[in-house]
């Protein structure tokens, strides 16, 4: 079955039968060295009888070290390839906060004077679920940048969705009372991403201007013609800042969020969820299946009595 993200958008599919078979062969080889090639272990003073016991610990240790190092490398890459060149070009100023703040970088756009919280993630693990924006700071924009170096045998849609799912899942409920919503998720995927003149094109997801809540159950998405921060990123990296240009538009996604009540009309209590519609800016018919998020009705998790809500709100929640 054709993959439209590969054929239409230029992404690479790492999820092939050949690749799965090759990976399994490698796993079988290294996982059974104690029985198939004990001589290799003995040549390196490794007891074949203890190999199976310590194999899992050794592999997990390597993986953890790699993820930690990768996170640091991602931060340096953003600093040296986006922020510093952007400052030298007079597009922004930035401050490196990694030693004294929970947000990696802060930037100010020269064109609009908008203050940006710029958090960098390695692209793997659950760190995306723990974005800790200082409550005493009121940023104009929050951007989460991810460098995805994973070579897992998975299709491109999963690589994109997993990052955004983590960015949004916790924020819908944990940061509901804060103005610090994530506005943009930027994914740099040098393994499977599209290229332009030899440079990898970041994949940008545009989230609503705020997370849905009772005061705004269906918040607006940003306008492609008015996103100076994202224009700046593409200008620095690619020399292109027109987000409506097809080659750029193919790597931009809209993530529409709407608060809905799916309870039966005769139920006394609400059943609230955030429904997601995730679609490509170049071709709106290219969509990614995305699971809805349960909306905690209050801090104790108890559903709202419908009698507590006005009729207009209940009607807006039912329009889905």
C-alpha positions in Angstrom: 0.0 0.0 0.0 1.5 3.4 -1.0 2.6 5.7 1.8 1.5 9.2 1.0 4.0 10.7 3.5 6.8 9.1 1.4 5.4 9.7 -2.1 3.9 13.1 -1.6 5.9 14.6 1.2 9.4 13.2 0.7 9.8 11.3 4.0 11.5 8.0 4.3 9.8 4.8 5.5 12.1 2.8 7.9 9.4 0.2 8.4 10.3 -2.5 5.8 10.2 -6.3 5.9 13.9 -6.4 4.9 14.9 -4.1 7.7 12.9 -6.0 10.3 14.5 -9.2 9.2 18.0 -7.7 9.4 17.4 -6.3 12.9 16.1 -9.7 14.1 19.3 -11.4 12.7 21.5 -8.9 14.6 19.4 -9.4 17.8 19.7 -13.2 17.5 23.4 -13.0 17.0 24.4 -10.8 19.9 21.7 -12.3 22.2 23.1 -15.8 21.8 26.8 -15.3 21.7 27.2 -17.4 24.8 25.9 -20.5 23.0 26.9 -19.9 19.4 30.3 -18.2 19.8 31.6 -18.7 23.4 35.2 -18.5 22.0 34.6 -14.8 21.2 33.5 -14.1 24.8 36.4 -16.0 26.3 38.8 -14.1 24.1 37.6 -10.9 25.8 37.6 -12.4 29.4 33.8 -12.6 29.5 32.4 -15.7 31.2 29.9 -17.3 28.8 28.0 -18.7 31.8 27.3 -15.2 33.0 26.7 -13.6 29.7 22.9 -14.2 29.7 22.6 -12.8 33.2 24.3 -9.5 32.5 23.4 -9.0 28.8 20.1 -7.0 29.4 21.7 -4.8 32.0 24.6 -4.0 29.6 22.3 -3.2 26.7 20.0 -1.0 28.8 23.0 0.9 30.1 24.3 1.6 26.6 20.9 2.9 25.6 20.5 5.2 28.6 24.0 6.7 28.1 23.2 7.2 24.4 20.0 9.1 25.1 21.6 11.3 27.7 24.5 12.2 25.3 22.1 12.7 22.5 20.1 15.2 24.5 23.2 17.3 25.1 24.2 17.1 21.4 20.7 18.3 20.4 21.0 21.3 22.6 24.3 22.3 21.1 23.1 21.7 17.6 20.2 24.1 18.0 22.5 26.7 19.7 25.1 26.6 16.9 22.9 26.0 13.9 19.8 28.0 14.6 20.1 30.4 17.5 23.6 31.7 17.0 23.3 32.2 13.2 19.9 33.8 13.8 21.4 36.3 16.2 24.3 37.0 13.9 21.8 37.7 11.1 19.9 40.2 13.3 16.8 38.0 13.4 16.8 37.3 17.1 18.7 37.5 20.4 19.0 34.5 22.7 20.2 33.5 26.1 21.5 30.1 27.1 19.8 29.1 30.4 20.8 25.5 30.7 22.8 26.0 33.8 20.2 28.0 35.8 16.7 27.4 34.4 14.3 24.6 33.6 14.0 26.1 30.0 17.1 25.5 27.8 17.0 28.8 25.9 15.1 32.0 25.8 15.0 34.1 22.6 13.5 37.4 21.5 12.4 37.9 17.9 13.7 41.2 16.6 10.8 41.7 14.2 8.0 41.3 16.8 9.8 41.5 20.2 8.1 38.2 21.1 9.7 36.3 24.0 10.2 32.6 23.2 10.8 29.7 25.6 12.9 27.2 23.6 13.1 23.8 25.0 15.2 21.1 23.3 14.5 17.4 23.6 16.4 14.4 22.3 13.3 13.0 20.6 13.1 9.8 22.6 11.9 8.8 26.1 9.2 10.5 28.1 11.0 13.8 28.7 8.4 15.5 26.5 5.8 14.8 29.2 7.7 16.9 31.7 7.9 20.4 30.2 8.4 22.5 33.3 7.9 26.1 32.4 8.6 28.5 35.3 5.3 29.9 36.6 6.8 33.3 37.2 7.5 33.7 33.5 4.9 34.6 30.9 6.3 33.8 27.5 4.7 34.9 24.3 5.5 31.6 22.6 6.7 28.2 23.7 8.5 25.9 21.3 9.6 22.4 21.8 12.4 21.3 19.5 13.2 17.6 19.1 16.1 15.9 17.4 15.1 12.4 16.4 18.1 10.2 15.8 16.3 6.9 16.4 16.7 4.4 13.6 13.7 2.2 14.8 12.0 0.3 12.1 8.8 2.4 12.0 6.8 4.4 9.5 7.2 8.2 9.2 3.7 8.9 10.6 4.6 7.2 13.9 7.8 9.1 14.2 5.9 12.4 13.9 2.9 11.4 16.0 4.9 10.1 19.0 6.7 13.4 19.5 3.6 15.5 19.3 1.6 13.1 21.5 4.1 13.6 24.3 4.2 17.3 23.8 0.4 17.7 24.2 -0.8 14.8 26.3 0.3 16.2 29.7 -0.2 19.8 28.8 -3.9 19.5 28.1 -4.5 18.8 31.8 -1.4 19.7 33.8 -0.9 23.2 32.4 -4.6 24.0 31.9 -4.5 26.8 34.4 -1.4 28.3 32.9 -0.9 30.6 29.9 2.2 28.5 29.0 0.8 26.3 26.3 3.1 24.8 23.7 2.5 26.6 20.5 4.9 24.8 18.2 6.6 21.3 18.0 9.6 21.2 15.7 11.1 17.9 14.8 14.4 17.5 13.0 14.7 14.0 11.7 18.0 13.5 9.8 17.3 9.8 9.5 13.9 9.8 7.8 13.1 13.5 7.1 12.8 15.3 3.8 15.7 17.3 2.4 16.2 20.5 0.4 19.5 21.1 -1.3 21.2 18.6 1.0 19.7 20.2 4.2 17.1 18.4 6.3 13.8 20.2 6.5 12.4 20.4 10.0 8.9 19.1 10.5 6.7 21.7 12.3 3.4 21.1 14.0 1.3 24.1 14.7 -0.9 23.8 17.8 -3.9 26.0 18.6 -3.2 29.5 20.0 -4.4 28.0 23.4 -5.5 24.6 24.7 -9.3 24.1 24.6 -11.2 24.9 27.8 -14.7 25.9 28.8 -14.2 29.5 27.7 -13.0 28.4 24.2 -13.8 24.8 23.3 -12.5 25.1 19.7 -9.5 27.5 19.7 -8.1 28.9 16.5 -5.0 27.6 14.7 -2.3 30.0 13.7 -2.2 31.5 10.2 0.6 30.3 7.9 1.1 33.9 6.7 1.9 35.2 10.2 4.3 33.0 12.1 7.5 35.0 12.4 9.2 32.4 14.7 8.8 29.5 12.3 9.7 31.7 9.4 12.9 32.6 11.2 13.8 29.0 11.7 13.4 28.0 8.1 15.2 31.2 6.9 18.2 30.4 9.1 18.4 26.7 8.1 17.2 26.7 4.5 17.3 30.3 3.3 13.5 30.1 2.8 11.0 31.9 4.9 7.8 31.6 2.9 5.7 29.0 4.8 3.2 28.8 1.9 5.9 27.6 -0.5 5.1 23.9 -1.4 8.5 22.5 -0.4 8.1 24.0 3.1 4.4 23.5 3.4 4.8 19.8 3.0 6.6 19.7 6.3 4.1 21.7 8.3 1.2 20.1 10.1 -1.9 21.5 11.8 -2.9 20.0 15.1 -6.5 21.0 15.7 -7.8 20.4 19.2 -11.5 20.6 20.3 -13.1 20.0 23.7 -16.2 17.7 23.3 -18.8 16.1 25.6 -19.6 12.5 24.4 -22.0 11.7 27.1 -25.6 10.8 26.3 -28.0 13.8 26.4 -30.0 12.3 29.2 -26.8 11.6 31.4 -26.5 13.8 34.5 -22.7 14.1 34.2 -20.4 15.1 31.4 -17.8 12.8 29.7 -15.2 15.3 28.4 -12.5 14.6 25.9 -10.1 16.6 23.7 -10.6 15.4 20.1 -7.6 15.9 17.8 -7.5 16.4 14.0 -3.9 16.2 12.7 -3.5 17.1 9.1 -0.9 18.3 6.6 -0.7 22.0 5.5 0.2 21.1 1.9 -2.5 18.4 1.5 -5.2 18.6 4.1 -6.4 15.1 3.0 -3.1 13.6 4.4 -4.1 13.1 8.0 -2.6 11.2 10.9 -4.8 9.1 13.2 -4.5 10.4 16.7 -6.2 9.3 19.9 -8.3 11.7 21.8 -7.2 12.8 25.2 -9.4 12.5 28.3 -10.1 15.9 29.8 -10.0 15.9 33.6 -13.2 17.6 34.6 -11.6 19.0 37.7 -8.5 18.4 39.8 -10.1 15.4 41.5 -11.1 13.8 38.2 -14.8 14.0 39.0 -17.2 14.6 36.1 -19.1 17.9 36.1 -22.8 17.8 36.8 -24.5 19.1 33.7 -26.7 21.2 35.9 -23.5 23.2 36.9 -22.9 24.3 33.2 -25.0 26.7 31.2 -26.9 25.5 28.2 -24.8 27.5 25.7 -21.6 25.8 26.9 -23.3 22.3 26.8 -24.4 23.0 23.2 -20.9 24.0 22.1 -19.4 20.9 23.7 -21.9 18.7 21.9 -21.0 20.1 18.4 -18.6 17.4 17.3 
